[in-house]
């Protein structure tokens, strides 16, 4: 099946503080390579045909790499005021062009994650209009990052392979069957659903993050398929994350090593 990819890289990455003072977060290195390199490698291994990076903050630095690294770009000129759903819709022309040809689906990824190409393959193979991956081994990753796994975690519940709850404040670990990873999939019909929901949201779309969008789909009874994975990914949200991941990678046994 032919698939394409959209990487959402418009945000400032303010939790990285001075590390992103003049550099997009996805160009920061992890395990000796920029995060964007790891993503593009995984997408190529998953036989992704075309990749688009949606830029914003320090976008020129990403555009300088586009031809050499094999991706095209679109821009969210209003990145400082808008959220991730608006950034995704900036890729609408790319998506519609893809779907007018032989592309059957589009994988969407946050720019600050690294993941195994197998997760992309499993997501595309799910055969759903809209799908997301979730990590069943999330707890060990959250313990590494935060100590208390309930810090910064969100509720996640799925049933029969479909999302039932996401994005709430958990009261205990029992409220969390996994963690959403920032990897999504849209078929042609799923992308049309996205466009319809965005049109309905109107100006509210500007402040809508992806988790809130998924919750909106649930309120509209729009199916969101879930694809379980076991580790082999990470989210780099802070300088502390990077330091802890480098230490974990050095052990050679880290369950969230996306390279293995």
N, C-alpha and C positions, 0 to 999 in steps of 0.2 A: 504494500500500500504506500503510495506517495504522500509524504507529509512535509509540511513546512514548519517554521518556528518563529516566534516573536519573543524577544527578550526585553523586559521592561527596565530601562536604565536611566530614567529621567530624574530620579530623586537626588537630593543633596547628600544623603548618608550622614546626617548630622551627628549620630552617635559615635562615628569614627573620629569626630573632632578634627584635630589638625591634619590627620592623615588624608582627609578629603578636601583640604583647603584649596587645592588647585588640581585635583585629580578625581575623576568619577570613581565611585566605589568599586565598580566591576573591573577597574584596572589595577586595583591593589593586589599584591601577590599573596598567595597561599600555597605552601609546598613548592615554592620556587617559580610559580607561574601566575599570571593574572587570572582572577576568577573567570573573566570572560573567555580566556583560552580553554580552561577546563570545560566550560559549557559548550563552546563550539566543537571541541573534540568529542564530547558525549553525543552531541547532535549528529555529527558526521558518522560516528559509529552506529547510530540508530538509523542511518540512511535518510536523514532529513535532506530534502532537496534544496531548500532555500531558507535563509535566515535573515530576519530583520531585527535591528536593535533600535528601540525607540529612545531617543536621546532627550536631554534637557539640560541639567546642570553640567557645565564643562563639556557640552556636546561636541565641540569642535575637535577635542582630543580623541573622541571615539570615531568621528568621521575620518580623521587622518589615517586610521587603521583599517577602514572598511574594505578597501580593495585588496590589500595585502592579506587580510584575515578571512576574506570570503563572506562578507555580509553586506547588506544594504542598510540604510537608515531612514527613519522618519523622525520628526521632531515634535515634542510637546513644548511649544513656545511659552505656555503658561504653567510650567512645571512647578513653580514656587507657590502657586495658589491652589492648584488642583491635586487630586489624589490619583491612585493607581488605575481606577476604572477609566478616567479621562485619558490617562496615558495609553491604555490599551486601545481605546477608540481612535487614537491618532494613527493606528496601524490599519484602519478600516480599508483604505484604498489598496494596501498590500494584500489584505485578506481576501477582498472581493476579486482582485486579479488572480490570486492563487486558485480560488474556488471556480473561477470561470474557465480554468484549464484543467489539468489532470491531478490537482492536489485534492486529496480526500479529507484531510484534517490538518489542523494547526495546533502545535504544542505551544503553550505560553509559559514562560518562566520568569520569576523574579531574577534580577541581575546579581543578587548577592548570595546565591546558592551554588553549590557544586554537587553533582549527582552522577550516579552510574548511568551509562547509556541504557542499561536494562530497564530502568524505571521509565524511560521514554518509550521503549518498545512495548512494555506492558501497558502503558497508558493508551498508546495508539491502538493496541490490539483489543482493548476493552469493548470496542464496537458501540460506543455511546455517543450521543450528540454533545453532551457536556460531561466531563469526567475530571476527577482530581486524584492525586496520589495522597496517601497518608501513611505515616511511619508507625508501625506497631511497636518498634523498639525506641520510641521517643524518650522514655523516661531516663535512660542512661545518658542521652545527649543533653537533656535539660539539667540533670544532676551535675554534669561536667560544667555546663555554662553558668548555672545559677545556684548550685548547692541544693536548695529546696526546689524540687521539680514543679511545685505548684506556682512558683514565681514565673510570671510571664506565660504560663501555659493557658490554653483555652479549652473549653468543653468541645468534645468531638464524639458524635455517636452516629453509627451507621447500622443499617439493618438490611439484610438481603442484597448487599452490594450497592446500596443507595444511601446518600447522606440524609440524616434525620435531624441533626443538631450540630451547630458549629459556632464558635466565637463567644460563648458565654464565660462567666467567671466560675471556675470549678470549685466545689466545696471539698472534694476529696479526689483521690486518684481514680475512684470508681466512675467519675464523670468523664473520664478521658480514655477512649478506646484507641486513640492514636493522635498524631498531630499532623495537621495540614502543612504541606511542605513548600507551597509556592510553585507547584507544577500543575498545569491545567491542560485540558484538551477540548477543542471545539470542532465538530463537523461543520459542514456547510449550513445545515439546518440549525445547529447550535449557535453558530455565529449570527445568523439572522435573529435568533432569540435574544442574543446579547444586544443587538442593535435596537430591537423593539423595546427591551427593558430600559435601555439607556434613554431612548426617546421619551418613554413614560416618566422617567425620573426627572427629566428636564434639568433645571439648575441644581437640583440635589445631587446630580451625578458628579459635580466638581468635588464634593467632599466625601465621595464614597470609595472606601478601600475595597480590596477584593473579598475579604471575609464578609463584609457587610453586603456586598453584591451577592455572594453565595446565600446568605440568609434571606435576601430579597427573593431569590429564586425559590427558596423553600416556602416562603409565604405565598407565592403564586402557584405552588404545587407543580413546579417545573422540575423534572427529575435531574439529579446530579449523581452520576455513577461514582463509586469509590473504588480505588485500586490500592490494595495493601502492599507495602514494601517493608523490608526488614533492614533498617540502617542504610549504609552506603550513600549518605548524603550529609550535608551540613549547611547551616545558614550562618553567614558571617555578618553579624549586626554591630559588632564593636571591636575595638582593639583587643579587649580581653578575650573575645571569642577566638581571634586569630592566634593569640599566644597559647591558649589552651589546646587548640587543635594541633598546632605544631608539636606540642609536647606529646599529645596522644598519638599522632602519626609516627613519632619516633619509636614508639613501642613495637610497631609492626603488627599489632594485634587489635587495633581499634575497629570496632564493629561498624563505625560510620565512615571508614575510609572509602571514599567514592572511587578510588583508582583500582581497587582489587576486583 
